[in-house]
Amino acid sequence: MDPRVRALQHVLEKLPGIGERTSRRLVRELLSHRSLLRELMEALEAVDRHLSVCTRCGGYTGTPPYCEICRQEDRLSVLVVVAEPEDVWALDALAPERYRYHVLGGVLNALEGIGPDSLNLAPLRTRIPDEGIQEVVLALGGTFEEQTTAYFLLDWFREHFPDLRISRIAVGLPMGREVGEADEETLREALIHRQPFDPEASS
C-alpha cells in the first residue's frame, strides 16, 4: 500500500466509530471519486482556516468573536446548557422558542480525567447576570456521565445563582442516550415539557 494512502487511512481511524475496515472503505471511495476528494479537502481547509470557538457560548463560529446565535440579542432569557456544539445545532433547529445556548465542551468523566475545571463554566459567571438569564435548562442526555454532570451543575448554579430557575429537558430521552442521538420529535417534546430540576422536591 502506498504510504500516503496508509497515512490517510490512519487519520480516518482516529475518528470515533471508524475502524480499519470502515477507513479502508472510505479511502477507496475517495480515491474512486476524485471530485469528492477535492470537495472534502476544500471543506476541511475552509473549516481549519475560518472556524473558531465563540468566546461567549463555546460553540463554533466563522465570524469571531461571537457565533450567529450569540449575535441575536433578542433571544429569550432562557439559557440551554449542552455538552457539545453539535447539540446546539440539533436543538436550535427545532426548538419551539429562540433560546440562548452554552456549550460545556464535554461532561464529567473521571476515567478520562475530565473534571469540573475542564468544563466551560467560567463565562457563565458573567453571562447570567449580563444577559438577564431567568432560567437555565440542562439539556444533557441519559448516560451516567451526563447525569453526573447534571447534578454537579445543579449544585454549581445553586451556589452561584441561588435565585435562578433550573430546569432539565423532560423524560423522553432514553437512559444511556446522548442528546445528539435523539430524533427531532423527541428533542422537541423534551424541550417543550422541560421540568424543574430539584431532586430534593421529588424525594
C-alpha positions as CSV (number, residue, x, y, z in Angstrom):
1,M,0.0,0.0,0.0
2,D,1.2,3.5,-0.9
3,P,2.4,5.2,2.4
4,R,0.3,8.2,1.6
5,V,-2.9,6.1,1.3
6,R,-2.0,4.3,4.5
7,A,-1.4,7.7,6.3
8,L,-4.9,8.8,5.2
9,Q,-6.4,5.6,6.5
10,H,-4.6,6.0,9.8
11,V,-6.1,9.6,10.1
12,L,-9.6,8.3,9.5
13,E,-9.2,5.6,12.0
14,K,-8.6,8.2,14.7
15,L,-12.2,9.4,14.3
16,P,-14.8,7.9,16.7
17,G,-16.6,4.8,15.4
18,I,-14.3,4.3,12.4
19,G,-12.2,1.1,12.4
20,E,-9.8,-0.4,9.9
21,R,-12.5,-1.8,7.6
22,T,-14.5,1.4,7.5
23,S,-11.5,3.6,7.0
24,R,-10.3,1.3,4.1
25,R,-13.8,1.6,2.5
26,L,-13.8,5.4,2.9
27,V,-10.3,5.7,1.3
28,R,-11.4,3.5,-1.6
29,E,-14.5,5.7,-2.2
30,L,-12.5,8.9,-2.0
31,L,-9.9,7.7,-4.4
32,S,-12.6,6.4,-6.8
33,H,-14.3,9.7,-6.8
34,R,-11.6,12.4,-7.1
35,S,-14.2,15.2,-7.3
36,L,-15.5,14.1,-3.9
37,L,-11.9,14.0,-2.5
38,R,-11.3,17.6,-3.7
39,E,-14.6,18.8,-2.2
40,L,-13.7,17.2,1.1
41,M,-10.2,18.8,1.0
42,E,-11.7,22.2,0.3
43,A,-14.3,21.8,3.1
44,L,-11.7,20.7,5.6
45,E,-9.4,23.6,4.6
46,A,-12.2,26.1,5.0
47,V,-13.1,24.8,8.4
48,D,-9.5,24.8,9.5
49,R,-8.9,28.4,8.3
50,H,-12.1,30.1,9.3
51,L,-13.9,28.2,12.1
52,S,-13.1,29.1,15.7
53,V,-14.8,28.9,19.1
54,C,-17.4,31.5,20.1
55,T,-16.0,33.4,23.1
56,R,-19.5,33.7,24.6
57,C,-21.1,30.3,24.4
58,G,-18.3,27.9,23.4
59,G,-19.9,26.8,20.2
60,Y,-18.4,27.2,16.7
61,T,-18.3,30.4,14.7
62,G,-17.0,31.6,11.4
63,T,-17.4,35.2,12.5
64,P,-15.5,35.6,15.7
65,P,-15.7,36.6,18.5
66,Y,-19.4,35.5,18.6
67,C,-21.4,32.9,16.8
68,E,-24.5,33.7,14.8
69,I,-26.8,32.7,17.7
70,C,-25.0,34.8,20.3
71,R,-25.2,37.8,18.0
72,Q,-29.0,37.7,18.2
73,E,-29.6,39.8,21.3
74,D,-33.4,39.5,21.1
75,R,-33.4,35.8,22.1
76,L,-35.2,34.8,25.3
77,S,-33.6,35.0,28.7
78,V,-33.5,31.1,28.8
79,L,-30.1,29.6,28.6
80,V,-29.9,26.0,27.4
81,V,-26.7,24.2,28.6
82,V,-25.4,21.4,26.4
83,A,-22.4,19.2,26.3
84,E,-21.1,19.7,22.7
85,P,-21.6,22.2,19.9
86,E,-23.5,19.7,17.8
87,D,-26.2,19.6,20.5
88,V,-26.8,23.3,19.8
89,W,-27.3,22.5,16.1
90,A,-29.8,19.8,16.9
91,L,-31.8,21.7,19.4
92,D,-31.9,25.2,17.8
93,A,-33.1,23.7,14.5
94,L,-36.3,22.6,16.1
95,A,-36.6,24.4,19.4
96,P,-40.1,25.9,20.0
97,E,-38.6,29.2,21.1
98,R,-35.4,31.2,20.4
99,Y,-33.3,30.2,23.3
100,R,-29.7,31.1,24.2
101,Y,-27.1,28.3,24.5
102,H,-24.0,27.4,26.4
103,V,-21.6,24.6,25.5
104,L,-19.7,22.9,28.3
105,G,-17.2,21.3,26.0
106,G,-17.8,17.8,27.4
107,V,-19.1,16.1,30.5
108,L,-17.5,14.9,33.7
109,N,-15.7,11.7,33.3
110,A,-13.2,10.6,36.0
111,L,-11.8,7.7,33.9
112,E,-10.8,10.2,31.2
113,G,-9.6,12.8,33.6
114,I,-12.4,15.3,32.8
115,G,-13.2,17.2,36.0
116,P,-15.1,20.4,36.7
117,D,-12.1,22.5,35.7
118,S,-12.3,21.1,32.2
119,L,-15.8,22.3,31.7
120,N,-16.6,25.7,30.1
121,L,-18.1,27.2,33.3
122,A,-16.2,30.5,33.8
123,P,-18.2,32.5,31.2
124,L,-21.4,31.6,33.0
125,R,-20.5,33.8,35.9
126,T,-20.9,36.9,33.7
127,R,-23.3,35.6,31.1
128,I,-26.1,35.0,33.5
129,P,-26.2,38.5,35.1
130,D,-25.2,40.4,32.0
131,E,-27.8,38.7,29.8
132,G,-30.5,38.7,32.4
133,I,-30.9,35.0,32.3
134,Q,-34.0,33.9,34.2
135,E,-33.9,30.2,33.6
136,V,-31.2,27.6,32.8
137,V,-32.3,24.4,31.0
138,L,-29.8,21.5,31.4
139,A,-30.1,19.7,28.1
140,L,-27.9,16.7,28.8
141,G,-28.6,13.1,27.8
142,G,-29.1,10.0,29.8
143,T,-25.6,8.5,30.1
144,F,-24.1,8.0,33.5
145,E,-21.5,10.8,32.8
146,E,-24.2,13.2,31.6
147,Q,-26.4,12.5,34.6
148,T,-23.5,13.1,36.9
149,T,-22.7,16.4,35.2
150,A,-26.3,17.5,35.5
151,Y,-26.3,17.0,39.3
152,F,-22.9,18.8,39.5
153,L,-24.3,21.7,37.6
154,L,-27.4,21.9,39.8
155,D,-25.2,22.3,42.8
156,W,-22.9,24.8,40.9
157,F,-25.8,27.0,39.9
158,R,-27.4,26.9,43.4
159,E,-24.1,28.0,44.9
160,H,-23.5,30.9,42.5
161,F,-27.1,31.9,41.5
162,P,-29.4,30.7,44.2
163,D,-32.5,32.5,42.8
164,L,-32.1,31.2,39.3
165,R,-34.7,28.7,38.0
166,I,-33.1,25.4,37.0
167,S,-34.9,23.0,34.6
168,R,-33.9,19.9,32.7
169,I,-35.2,18.5,29.5
170,A,-38.2,16.3,30.1
171,V,-38.1,12.5,30.2
172,G,-38.3,11.2,26.6
173,L,-34.6,10.7,26.1
174,P,-33.9,7.1,27.0
175,M,-31.4,6.3,29.6
176,G,-27.9,5.9,28.1
177,R,-28.7,8.1,25.1
178,E,-27.0,11.3,24.1
179,V,-28.8,14.4,23.0
180,G,-27.4,14.3,19.5
181,E,-28.6,10.8,19.0
182,A,-32.3,11.5,19.6
183,D,-34.8,12.1,16.8
184,E,-36.3,15.6,16.2
185,E,-39.7,14.9,17.7
186,T,-38.2,13.5,20.9
187,L,-36.0,16.6,21.3
188,R,-38.8,19.0,20.6
189,E,-41.0,17.3,23.2
190,A,-38.2,17.2,25.7
191,L,-37.7,21.0,25.4
192,I,-41.4,21.9,25.4
193,H,-42.1,19.7,28.5
194,R,-38.9,20.6,30.4
195,Q,-39.3,20.2,34.2
196,P,-37.9,22.0,37.2
197,F,-34.7,20.3,38.3
198,D,-34.9,19.8,42.0
199,P,-34.2,16.2,43.2
200,E,-35.0,17.1,46.8
201,A,-38.5,18.1,45.9
202,S,-39.3,14.8,44.4
203,S,-37.7,12.7,47.1
